[in-house]
Amino acid sequence: MKLFYSLILFSSLLMVSCSGETSAYYQHVSPNGKVKVNVEGHRATAIESWKVDMKVNAYDFKEGKLSFEIYAKNLNKDNITFTWSDERNCIITIKQQDNSDRKFQLIASAEQLQLGEVQ
């Protein structure tokens, strides 16, 4: 009987892991059109964390990249928001699977390019 329940549990986990996305790509362009942010994520199964590369192309700077892992259902417009306070400053928020938020600050101008996680 235990074997039967174990097989059912394993089958259920296998179906869940196969039904979710394992790669994602989302692009955002700043209101002034001078900054592009590409969010690229990959994971082996839908129950694992995303391995994310957030890439920034701005002005004449070489592409910047920040890599991190995150537990989220998806990586798309439904759980990633870009809030520009002015044309230089943006807070990027990613809603995690437990409904908490991870926040990243982007500062992009002709003089500087910075991207980092904030609390």
Summary of the structure (lengths in Angstrom):
residues: 119
radius of gyration: 17.8
end to end distance: 48.6
largest distance: 67.4
contacts: 306
relative contact order: 0.16
helix: 15%
strand: 48%
